[in-house]
Amino acid sequence: MDAAEFKKDFLDDVKAASVTTGEGSCACFVENAADYLVENQILPDFNPCYYVGEYKRKKYRIDGYAFDEFDGTMCLIAADYTGIETERTLTVTSANQFFDRILCFVDASINSNLNEKVDISTSASDLIDLLRTQNVNNIRKFRLFLFTEANTSSRIKNIDIADFEGKQVEAQIWDLSRLFEICTTPELENIQIDFKDYGIEGIPCIKANVGDYQKYNSFLGVIPGGILADIYDKYGARLLEGNVRSFLSTKVAVNKKIRETIINRPDMFFAFNNGISVTAEDVIVENIRGVEYIASAKNFQIINGGQTTASLYNARRSNKADLSSVYVQMKLTEVNENKSTADEVDNLIRDISRSSNSQNKVSDADFFASHPFHRQMEQIAKITYAPAVHGTQYETIWFYERARGQYLQEQMRLTIAKKKTFLLKNPKNQVIKKTDLAKVQNTWLGHPDIVSRGAQTNFIQFANYIDDQWQKNDAQFNARYYQTTASLMLMFGYLEKYIPNQDWYEGGYRANIITYSIALFHNLILKQYPGQDFDFMQIWNRQDIPNTVKETLNEISEKVFLKLTDEKRPIINVTQWCKNAKCWDSVQTMNIELPKNMIDCLISVADNKHESRQSTKEQWVVKGINAQTQVVQLSADHWKRLAQFSVEHHLVNATDVSALKTACQLPNKVPNSVQSQHLLDLESKARAEGFKSEAED
């Protein structure tokens, strides 16, 4: 697949979605493009919001928005979409007109009575309310997005827009070629920092001696506090991606003690503060007059010191603090991507980050994006075939996208014939992304308020649950769990198509209506049918929703919409209300009687547990086979080396000794699956004590 094919497929999907849902093709275009940016963590979330008008004899337009509460960035989106297939080019003049229209909308929202003219139960009203209430203190930056179907002119290099009412404004143009690039080469959007751009020669540093280990280099340096604040001002929370920011909520991002030191004793900051830890790639070090300086670094990520960084920025912004005498110690670890695989780089950064965060309680959930849960889901997806339906003579797969852009990358080098075969086996509408899985499963667990807070917030909350359950028994995340996830995806997909075509639907809040409706559906089953639960295998086996369930969801979704937009709701802003736990409490009080034939779609809790246990046993078998494969791939000499190390360090028990004896006789004797799992566990313990393979020595 190349950029032209991606563009054609993307626009075809937009038209198909418009026909299926009944929504305008422009709205579908914006939503599809936004989904890619949310998945790639460029947008924190997406709320559709189409509104046009005129203010001060200027036109304004808005198509969507997202507010990042963590770093105070208000993301506003406008669309340049005609639906006409002829090729055209977006000029600088046209692009600036769209950005002017977005800012005109902001101006009208804040400085006029536009809020009184817009229906209070619309997404436009919510955005206007958000702009009016957040602008004074909480919005630090406006980031404007233009989504276009046109080709961006090569003359457009940078879009410079003046500050708006003292707030910094950035502008980004996203055409379909740029979307394709970020899906197929995610590193394109990595943070690239040239320290000379900040008026300095670089960061003075010394290279630390870390021995002969070739997978990383380490540098110790001192970075001016003002420069660190400038970098945060430009990139915001993206700097903290490697340190998934779950424990750096907005309530604790500005540490009081740190702020007091910045304001009252800036000259003592270096002595009092623990500094920051950073990972990066392609670090350029220059020698200037006998002093080593870090001149630039790619994929600059603060993995420890997020509070320090945010506090410096906020103290300067909110308290007008002078940072000229503030200096911060910095440990920078350069990951050598040329001598490591992508997975090795991810795991190394994850391990560095986890070990660096000794000041905060950090669990594997904080690094959930690279959690082994996802690899297990990917492995299960590849061997779990969905039944052939609708007269087809082949089974299909629900593709699990463990890494960003993986689905597209799988097609990159395929011939036309092989791509056609791939798409038959892995249909576009059967792709499950990590954030999709978190959304549907958290909904079924009864957290629609969390789901409504956005993809990334929900993902982090879901991580805590998975990490806890994974530690208890990772085999529970088996084929049945994945089939349940796919079935929930079908349930979500049904409502996504159904709701926009209903007379009662006024536009907006579709995502909120869906998550609340499905969560309420499950809640009603548990209340009205004690000892029973929903039988997802009925959906999986037919790859469709039973009519009884469709009719029930139809009724529930309308009543949920009326409840969410009820004029008596305690929070006027519907979007914000849906994020509140009290909203979910109020929805659960709704008295909706499920039809009597719903019993045909249920399974007893006892039977459900039995089926789950069977699937868990099967997962243990799969896990054992995988373990056996890993063990056999290593030589007898490796296991002899491990045996000697483990005995010397008193790590073995009788079971381990038996497994090691067999492994040391490879290939003449092969450990069974249970022994293989013991061997891998033993190797993990040994590595924690300093064991290395011969190749690593």
Steps between C-alpha positions, in 0.01 A plus 500: 500500500628847411373849584268511196337168592464614862329821387257312274417247772459776757258702287308185402462417870371852565230464234403155624476624859286793390255272319489252788458747786306772322746761624656750261808389313696797638422393858613146415818639340586696814422210733710251299798738487468580871499129586846466346634795699350376826651157439839661440461719812514825304145582611409413861141426396239609247157657534306567177359853494389654170399866518526788253400865516617859477647740756627853439434445128735204500405137443573243767502120494572212735478125431635345819709552809689343789625656821810352661446577868847377589695765310228755430498461122175576321495313168255641242427341163367628169441296186579573138289235328290512184453133412594580140749247368701739282850571629558845647770677699461686827672839480645710782220754457227237527661337803525832681132569428402178678721579799354852515150351509590281797636798694198706401284231663714519815469880500122481462473235773697701755415861413139491385165359605531204263437268796146641525426434134604134486276214614621404848481126424741503206870426479559856373352634822731273697805631316397862545448436871841332521672792327331756723570317828850372427651790306598727788716261701517154349564535127871559443505436127269467200595229251311536173455205264392512139392164356502513121436263213710727276872464444696750707702742292875444517530874570342452843792444736386665822177665607569793730200638685507783751408438862131519583422707813841420643476128424745329268348366177637213292364378168525161334381385158413133465446379147461131420865460400607614846251262660643217292854588607420499871325164469785335314798682654390601851845637584432786257323694774763439767619800693821635348675761716783720380623681810667770289149618407470622859794739477762276662788292368344187647478323835844468663553135587737219578465150360453242775707183491250215478746231392479311176120466489416608146127559515516840668724798580450725798574869553486723808420864439348821637210661315386858571154509658379755248597276208322203657188715546526615136518139379196408709320809371554378144432128537289475816402156625654332195832532683370261764371216280772258607396556861129440428361782707240318710663599826553859383139613508418868474457514877860407573679617186604824670677389815468763776847443645661524158307818424598659832868436422464648149333816629678558830841331469577452129876498564453188718292309246790293369594392854145420611362331189570144383505605135357323197570174319465493124521242221579597142635374170759642257662727758749740339787611726734779392831610650515878529815655646579176680151459652254228393150625416184304413401687183186306404297187577220309331195355681579694817292347782496601867451173688556641848461863599162579350398693811822699491449590134132592532569699818769709330266584215203579725703709745618718212156517343282544807738663749724691254798321659848594377673176392829659401681360807326160497700202374393135486723196499423261216588136439451419134505141378550458127337180379695348214221407257752380240611216728157407634169387360193724542370274779840508674498881486146512647589255776823681585325838526225340707753345740697826530182696564367256759833493685543878487164573660593427859327817623156386385319171526520360148366166386506316168164665435681832455678347200192324369566582135781242503338259749525127409118497506505652151740243360276224638194660337689519171601133515144393581357713219721328243368152583137582586287482187155655480234275342421546131171691464273651235573219255877549493717191470785619719561591864639835604717647775440791733838671457652631826716806438761470775725768348389824339444469125556124508195421286618731221860390528396137450376603154794718401698247297215284375417462135147594391394135504652432843352819641156388383550165675623677816191726509266205451658330799542822703211733407533872581194490722660227712801693628523540878732771628630510856282799584197323345551199724531722808184691401270202444625295794488793744147571384393143576674522838270791582717809451330710228596817689868404471458410131344842445814670629682412181702223342827565681351556847288188464801304374700590810215412737444169322872429534473488877227238481685284245830522686333386821319213328809404300700454819228269634464283189609606152333193343155650561572726202438222254315430176162537672602843632601605151176366351311703760694810399417444132134448590496826694654671198207374294259634762668841492506494120128427485411802714743724311298431184156493663500818710571766231196386298249550782256792519578554867872544435590868475870455427790486744577273798472181293804345667360583845158357414657175379725433799224588749240290313715186490612544861136542605398194295746288698392659826133418428584137423679457831212664688207329328653158442697403813740215435503573126731695270507581131609221264749664266551177309162559335643814342837341422353193331272701273725812478188705550273629777185297581180691414386493862818678603475751214145594595596533865803718423281715274263573788778550754702738279207740452426511873869542583519795258205667673655433840843638408349817353230544766459871579511416871853361480726658767777588249381699199787393274387156377851390403631582848194346666562169322849489655357520850443186711170653618378491140546122496324479837200687357486283186497185713179618668312474170224240515504312169344156487691250286284278273421150626670335202828663606554180701576327168809723465636426847717236658513401865789646697603145594508387135679818400768438761533141384551612138749762616694239698513276193633786292751580774625141489538527124694823548734325743563240230578774245723675751680172567559438131640852459726448800621168359579669169709768675691241702581283199629803308779534758791257513588241765806715583271790591307285749822353642620855559169589668515183713845588630400861575173399670666245725772747601237761587262255674211566260392144420251259651443132422265576208753737347779241531296241311415749223862614472626141470272445202585835338872430530447194276352694206438402225499133609243573772243781497338649815122472506280811502479522880876459539555762232294757690701423815822550303393839366391611847836385640687687228304815585593469868863435407516807278378709793805368688738588217493195270600561139508272201830428332413740218437782748826452691 
